[in-house]
Amino acid sequence: MKDEDGRVIYIGKASTLPDRVGSYFIPSADLGPRKQPMLDVVADFDVIECETEWEALLTENRLIKDIRPRFNVLLTDDKTFPYLVVTLRDDFPGVFITRNPGDPAYRGAKILGPFTSVGALRESIQLLQRVFKYRTCTLDIKADDPKNRFFRPCLLYTIGQCTAPCADKIEREPYREDIKRFIRFLQSKRSVMVRELTKDMQEASKALEFERAATLRDQLQALERLDDRGSIDQHWQPETDLLTYIDPAKGLASLQRVLKLDSPIRCVEGIDIAHLQGGETVGSKVCFVDGKPFKNEYRRFRITSATNDDYLSIREVVSRRYREAGQGQELYPDVILIDGGLGQLHAALEAFEPLDVQPPMVISLAKKEELIYVQDRAEPIKLGRENPGLRLCQMVRDEAHRFAQHYHHLLRKKKTLDSDEPRT
């Protein structure tokens, strides 16, 4: 829902859109003190169609967190959907459910998700543990540790739900084969197990064992809901999937040294452009404060001065974003980072030239070579791939890229849907 100025004021999802929207405008509708005033300012509607219910749920969550409409109450916090993590770097990989896949403990792990139902995920993992017998504990188990022989396994081994690698009950290779089969199972359609559960449920129902049939039904539904998930490559939750984890303080200190700045860096803003052959060209501005995303200062720009020209688009975004700062009416961020190479940096600097107040530091970061171009320096800076300052810049650039691409895809989808509508 939008107001008369085109600002998004509320985001929601519905399987039957007319019923959902109509429920807001019936005379007896009571939306509560927070949402009731919304009806007086709604002026327009935008619709985005999704293929599945889980995609609609993830899209709603992403849009609310990015745009932060004034009348949305739910999903505005930093709580995220859960992921399933398999720690493949361990001798005996564990299986865990987490909302923070970027945790250093999960570096190098296989990550699936996000899943839309944590309850169904937990029930499925408990059910599948009976088949694949993986561990869910946080023990640090080494394959060659002689102390394992004297370790007493937990109750899961006794009831047949874990092969107890902690107590040398299984060797490394057979255990890892079980884990490989588990991952293949999750990435398949799981048709064999679904058929077996369906058959057992029907047999229990015919035998009037209704409690067992209900349990099997719940397990079947939980397994089927494993498909209600996105992919980490789709970046539904970028605040959780920054897998190149760094200590923000170390990243900022390292970047300060690299750029030879006198004052500590607190605020970094990143700018990127997105389009497809000049169509639906948009820009984005993201903000990191103390090395972490600060969503309240994210901004999106629909480019009007250019189509298939990144340089002109960058000039427009820079001019619109920093007009007040250039007039001395607000402060610049400590560092402005442009996604691109030397050409993109020069385009940004040209936009700053006519302004009365100049920014303290403007840089650009080129993909592939990962070179940092800096204003007033002839040669780019090449840092090691593990340098905290470079990795912080990569995080800012990648988040600006994601935010721009997200807006671009929304506009493309909306344009496609509008063009598919029948002409009357």
DOFI-54410 format. One line per 8 residues: number of its first residue (from 1); their letters; for each residue x, y, z of C-alpha. Coordinates in Angstrom, 1 decimal, decimal comma, m for minus. Layout:
BEGIN
NUM> a> X:Y:Z | ...
***
This chain:
BEGIN
1> mkdedgrv> 0,0:0,0:0,0 | 1,2:3,5:m0,9 | 0,3:7,0:0,1 | m0,3:9,9:m2,3 | 3,4:10,6:m2,5 | 4,2:7,1:m3,6 | 5,8:6,1:m0,3 | 5,2:2,5:0,8
9> iyigkast> 3,3:2,5:4,0 | 2,3:m1,1:4,4 | 3,4:m4,5:3,0 | 1,4:m7,7:3,4 | 0,8:m11,1:1,6 | m2,3:m12,9:0,7 | m3,3:m16,1:m1,1 | m6,6:m14,5:m2,2
17> lpdrvgsy> m5,8:m10,8:m2,7 | m9,4:m9,4:m3,0 | m10,5:m10,9:0,3 | m7,4:m9,7:2,1 | m7,6:m6,1:0,8 | m11,3:m5,9:1,1 | m11,2:m6,9:4,8 | m9,4:m3,6:5,5
25> fipsadlg> m12,2:m1,5:4,1 | m15,4:m3,1:5,4 | m17,3:m0,8:7,8 | m16,9:m3,2:10,7 | m13,1:m3,5:10,3 | m11,1:m2,8:13,5 | m7,4:m2,7:12,7 | m6,4:m1,4:16,1
33> prkqpmld> m4,8:2,0:17,1 | m1,6:1,4:15,2 | m3,1:0,4:11,8 | m6,5:2,1:11,7 | m5,1:5,5:10,7 | m3,5:3,8:7,6 | m6,9:3,7:5,9 | m7,0:7,5:5,7
41> vvadfdvi> m3,7:7,8:3,8 | m3,8:4,8:1,4 | m3,9:6,1:m2,2 | m2,5:3,3:m4,3 | m1,6:m0,4:m4,4 | 1,3:m2,4:m5,9 | 1,2:m6,2:m6,4 | 4,0:m8,7:m6,7
49> ecetewea> 3,0:m12,2:m7,6 | 5,0:m15,1:m6,1 | 5,0:m18,7:m7,3 | 4,7:m20,4:m3,9 | 3,5:m19,5:m0,4 | 7,0:m19,8:1,0 | 8,4:m17,4:m1,6 | 5,7:m14,9:m0,7
57> lltenrli> 6,6:m15,2:3,0 | 10,3:m14,6:2,3 | 9,5:m11,8:m0,1 | 7,3:m10,1:2,5 | 10,0:m10,4:5,2 | 12,7:m9,0:2,9 | 10,6:m6,0:1,8 | 9,6:m5,1:5,3
65> kdirprfn> 13,1:m5,2:6,6 | 14,5:m3,2:3,6 | 11,7:m0,6:3,3 | 10,4:m0,4:6,9 | 6,9:0,8:6,2 | 5,4:2,9:8,9 | 2,3:0,8:9,5 | 4,0:m2,7:9,6
73> vlltddkt> 4,5:m4,0:13,1 | 5,6:m7,6:12,6 | 8,9:m8,6:10,9 | 10,5:m5,2:11,6 | 12,9:m6,6:14,1 | 16,2:m8,4:13,4 | 14,8:m11,9:13,8 | 15,5:m14,1:10,8
81> fpylvvtl> 14,2:m17,4:9,4 | 16,3:m20,5:10,4 | 18,9:m22,3:8,4 | 20,2:m25,9:8,5 | 23,9:m26,2:8,9 | 26,1:m29,3:8,3 | 29,7:m28,7:9,6 | 31,5:m30,5:6,8
89> rddfpgvf> 34,9:m29,3:8,0 | 34,7:m31,5:11,1 | 35,9:m35,1:11,1 | 32,4:m36,1:12,2 | 30,1:m33,4:10,8 | 27,2:m32,3:13,0 | 23,7:m31,1:12,0 | 22,4:m27,9:13,6
97> itrnpgdp> 19,6:m25,4:13,2 | 20,7:m21,8:13,5 | 19,5:m18,3:12,7 | 23,1:m17,1:12,3 | 24,9:m19,1:9,5 | 27,6:m16,4:9,4 | 28,9:m17,6:12,8 | 32,6:m18,4:12,6
105> ayrgakil> 31,9:m21,8:14,0 | 30,1:m22,6:10,7 | 32,8:m21,6:8,4 | 33,1:m24,1:5,5 | 29,8:m25,7:6,4 | 27,0:m26,8:4,1 | 24,1:m24,4:4,6 | 20,5:m25,0:3,5
113> gpftsvga> 17,7:m22,5:3,8 | 16,2:m20,2:4,9 | 13,3:m22,3:6,0 | 9,9:m20,7:6,7 | 8,9:m23,0:9,6 | 11,3:m23,6:12,4 | 8,8:m26,1:14,0 | 8,6:m28,2:10,9
121> lresiqll> 12,4:m28,1:10,5 | 13,0:m29,3:14,0 | 10,5:m32,1:13,7 | 12,0:m33,2:10,3 | 15,6:m33,2:11,6 | 14,5:m35,3:14,6 | 12,7:m37,7:12,3 | 15,6:m38,0:9,9
129> qrvfkyrt> 18,0:m38,6:12,7 | 16,5:m42,0:13,2 | 17,4:m42,8:9,6 | 20,8:m41,2:9,1 | 21,9:m41,2:12,8 | 23,9:m38,0:12,7 | 25,1:m36,1:15,8 | 23,5:m32,9:16,9
137> ctldikad> 25,9:m32,2:19,9 | 28,5:m29,5:19,9 | 31,4:m31,8:21,0 | 34,7:m31,3:19,3 | 35,3:m34,9:18,1 | 38,7:m35,8:16,5 | 39,0:m39,1:14,6 | 42,4:m39,9:16,1
145> dpknrffr> 41,7:m39,0:19,7 | 42,4:m42,1:21,9 | 40,2:m40,7:24,7 | 37,1:m41,4:22,5 | 37,2:m45,1:23,5 | 36,6:m44,2:27,2 | 33,8:m41,6:26,5 | 30,3:m42,5:27,5
153> pcllytig> 27,8:m41,7:24,7 | 24,5:m39,9:25,3 | 21,0:m41,3:25,3 | 20,7:m40,8:21,5 | 23,1:m43,7:21,0 | 21,1:m45,9:23,3 | 17,8:m45,3:21,5 | 19,4:m45,7:18,0
161> qctapcad> 19,4:m42,1:16,8 | 23,1:m41,5:16,7 | 26,1:m43,7:15,8 | 28,2:m42,1:18,7 | 31,4:m41,0:17,0 | 32,3:m39,4:20,3 | 32,8:m43,0:21,7 | 34,5:m44,5:18,7
169> kierepyr> 31,4:m46,5:17,8 | 31,8:m45,6:14,1 | 34,8:m44,7:12,0 | 35,2:m41,5:10,1 | 34,5:m42,6:6,6 | 31,3:m44,6:7,2 | 30,0:m41,6:9,2 | 30,8:m39,1:6,5
177> edikrfir> 29,0:m41,4:3,9 | 25,9:m41,2:6,1 | 26,2:m37,4:6,1 | 26,5:m37,4:2,3 | 23,4:m39,5:1,9 | 21,6:m37,1:4,3 | 22,5:m34,0:2,3 | 21,5:m35,8:m1,0
185> flqskrsv> 18,2:m36,7:0,6 | 17,5:m33,1:1,6 | 18,3:m31,9:m1,9 | 16,0:m34,5:m3,5 | 12,3:m34,9:m3,6 | 12,3:m37,5:m0,8 | 9,7:m39,6:m2,6 | 10,6:m43,0:m1,2
193> mvreltkd> 10,4:m41,9:2,4 | 7,2:m39,9:1,7 | 5,6:m43,0:0,1 | 6,6:m45,2:3,1 | 5,2:m42,8:5,6 | 2,0:m42,4:3,7 | 1,6:m46,2:3,5 | 2,3:m46,6:7,3
201> mqeaskal> m0,2:m43,8:8,1 | m3,0:m45,4:6,0 | m2,3:m48,8:7,6 | m2,4:m47,3:11,1 | m5,7:m45,6:10,2 | m7,2:m48,9:8,9 | m6,1:m50,6:12,1 | m7,9:m47,9:14,1
209> eferaatl> m4,5:m46,8:15,6 | m5,5:m43,2:15,3 | m2,8:m41,7:17,6 | 0,0:m43,4:15,6 | m1,7:m42,3:12,3 | m1,8:m38,7:13,5 | 1,9:m38,8:14,5 | 2,8:m40,2:11,1
217> rdqlqale> 0,6:m37,5:9,5 | 2,5:m34,8:11,4 | 5,9:m36,3:10,4 | 4,8:m36,4:6,7 | 3,7:m32,8:6,8 | 6,9:m31,8:8,4 | 8,9:m33,6:5,7 | 6,9:m32,0:2,9
225> rlddrgsi> 7,5:m28,5:4,4 | 11,3:m29,0:4,0 | 10,6:m27,8:0,4 | 9,3:m24,5:1,9 | 12,7:m22,9:1,8 | 14,8:m20,5:m0,2 | 18,5:m20,7:m1,2 | 21,3:m18,9:0,5
233> dqhwqpet> 22,5:m17,9:m3,0 | 19,2:m15,9:m3,4 | 20,2:m13,7:m0,4 | 16,8:m13,5:1,2 | 18,5:m12,6:4,5 | 21,8:m10,8:3,8 | 22,1:m9,8:7,4 | 22,7:m13,5:8,2
241> dlltyidp> 24,6:m14,8:5,2 | 27,7:m12,6:5,3 | 29,7:m15,8:5,4 | 33,0:m13,9:5,1 | 32,7:m13,1:8,8 | 35,1:m10,5:10,2 | 35,5:m8,6:13,4 | 33,9:m5,2:12,6
249> akglaslq> 36,4:m3,3:14,8 | 39,4:m5,0:13,1 | 37,9:m4,3:9,6 | 37,5:m0,6:10,4 | 40,9:m0,2:11,9 | 42,5:m2,0:9,0 | 40,7:0,2:6,5 | 41,7:3,3:8,3
257> rvlkldsp> 45,4:2,3:8,1 | 45,1:1,4:4,4 | 43,4:4,7:3,5 | 45,8:6,7:5,8 | 43,0:8,5:7,5 | 43,6:10,5:10,7 | 40,3:9,8:12,3 | 38,7:6,4:13,1
265> ircvegid> 36,1:5,2:10,6 | 32,6:4,8:11,9 | 30,3:5,2:8,9 | 30,7:3,7:5,5 | 28,2:4,1:2,7 | 28,1:1,9:m0,5 | 26,6:2,8:m3,8 | 25,7:0,5:m6,7
273> iahlqgge> 23,8:0,5:m10,0 | 21,6:m2,3:m11,4 | 19,9:m2,7:m14,8 | 19,4:m5,2:m17,6 | 20,5:m3,8:m20,9 | 19,4:m0,4:m19,7 | 16,0:m1,5:m18,6 | 14,6:m0,6:m15,1
281> tvgskvcf> 17,8:1,1:m14,1 | 18,1:1,7:m10,4 | 20,6:2,7:m7,8 | 21,1:1,8:m4,2 | 22,8:3,3:m1,1 | 23,6:1,2:1,9 | 25,0:2,3:5,2 | 27,3:0,5:7,6
289> vdgkpfkn> 27,8:1,9:11,1 | 30,6:0,5:13,2 | 31,0:m2,2:10,6 | 27,4:m3,4:10,7 | 24,5:m2,8:8,4 | 22,3:0,1:9,5 | 19,0:m0,5:7,6 | 17,3:2,8:8,6
297> eyrrfrit> 19,7:4,6:6,3 | 19,3:2,4:3,2 | 18,0:4,2:0,2 | 16,8:3,2:m3,3 | 16,9:5,4:m6,4 | 15,0:5,0:m9,7 | 17,3:6,5:m12,3 | 15,8:9,1:m14,6
305> satnddyl> 18,8:10,6:m16,4 | 20,3:7,5:m18,0 | 19,4:4,0:m19,1 | 22,4:1,9:m20,2 | 25,1:4,1:m18,7 | 26,6:3,2:m15,4 | 28,6:6,4:m15,2 | 25,7:8,8:m15,7
313> sirevvsr> 23,6:6,7:m13,2 | 26,3:6,9:m10,6 | 26,5:10,7:m11,0 | 22,7:10,9:m10,5 | 22,7:8,8:m7,4 | 25,7:10,7:m5,9 | 24,1:14,1:m6,7 | 20,7:13,1:m5,2
321> ryreagqg> 22,1:11,5:m2,1 | 24,8:14,0:m1,1 | 23,1:17,3:m2,2 | 22,5:18,4:1,4 | 26,0:17,3:2,6 | 27,6:19,2:m0,3 | 25,7:22,4:0,9 | 27,0:21,8:4,5
329> qelypdvi> 23,5:20,9:5,8 | 24,5:17,4:6,9 | 27,6:15,4:7,5 | 29,2:13,1:5,0 | 30,0:9,5:5,9 | 33,6:8,8:6,7 | 34,0:6,7:3,6 | 31,9:6,5:0,4
337> lidgglgq> 32,5:3,2:m1,5 | 31,4:2,9:m5,2 | 30,9:m0,6:m6,7 | 33,2:m0,6:m9,7 | 36,6:0,3:m11,0 | 38,4:3,5:m11,9 | 35,8:4,7:m14,3 | 33,0:4,5:m11,7
345> lhaaleaf> 35,2:6,3:m9,1 | 35,8:9,2:m11,6 | 32,1:9,4:m12,3 | 31,4:9,8:m8,6 | 34,1:12,4:m8,2 | 32,8:14,4:m11,1 | 29,4:14,6:m9,4 | 31,1:15,9:m6,2
353> epldvqpp> 33,1:18,6:m8,0 | 30,4:21,4:m8,1 | 29,5:20,9:m4,4 | 30,7:23,4:m1,9 | 31,7:20,8:0,7 | 33,8:17,8:m0,5 | 33,6:14,3:1,1 | 36,5:13,1:3,2
361> mvislakk> 37,1:9,9:1,3 | 35,7:8,3:m1,8 | 36,9:4,9:m3,0 | 35,8:2,2:m5,4 | 36,2:m1,6:m5,3 | 36,6:m3,5:m8,5 | 35,3:m7,1:m8,7 | 37,5:m10,1:m9,6
369> eeliyvqd> 40,9:m8,3:m9,0 | 39,5:m6,8:m5,8 | 41,5:m3,6:m6,3 | 40,7:m0,5:m4,2 | 40,9:2,7:m6,2 | 41,2:5,8:m4,0 | 40,7:9,5:m4,8 | 43,9:11,5:m5,6
377> raepiklg> 46,0:8,3:m5,9 | 47,4:7,1:m9,2 | 47,7:3,4:m8,4 | 45,1:1,1:m6,9 | 45,6:m0,7:m3,6 | 45,9:m4,5:m3,7 | 45,4:m6,2:m0,4 | 45,5:m9,8:0,7
385> renpglrl> 42,3:m11,7:0,4 | 42,1:m12,2:4,1 | 42,8:m8,5:5,0 | 40,0:m7,4:7,3 | 39,8:m4,0:5,7 | 39,3:m5,5:2,2 | 36,7:m7,9:3,5 | 34,8:m5,1:5,2
393> cqmvrdea> 34,7:m3,3:1,8 | 33,5:m6,4:0,1 | 30,7:m6,7:2,6 | 29,6:m3,1:1,9 | 29,9:m3,5:m1,8 | 28,1:m6,9:m1,9 | 25,2:m5,5:0,2 | 24,9:m2,5:m2,0
401> hrfaqhyh> 24,8:m4,8:m5,0 | 22,2:m7,1:m3,4 | 20,0:m4,1:m2,4 | 20,1:m2,7:m6,0 | 19,5:m6,0:m7,6 | 16,5:m6,6:m5,3 | 14,9:m3,3:m6,3 | 15,7:m3,9:m10,0
409> hllrkkkt> 14,1:m7,4:m9,9 | 11,0:m6,0:m8,2 | 10,5:m3,4:m11,0 | 11,1:m6,0:m13,7 | 8,6:m8,4:m12,2 | 6,0:m5,6:m11,9 | 6,6:m4,4:m15,5 | 6,2:m8,0:m16,7
417> ldsdeprt> 3,0:m8,5:m14,8 | 1,6:m5,2:m16,1 | 2,5:m6,2:m19,7 | 0,8:m9,6:m19,2 | m2,5:m8,1:m18,2 | m5,2:m8,4:m20,9 | m6,1:m5,2:m22,8 | m9,7:m4,1:m22,5
***
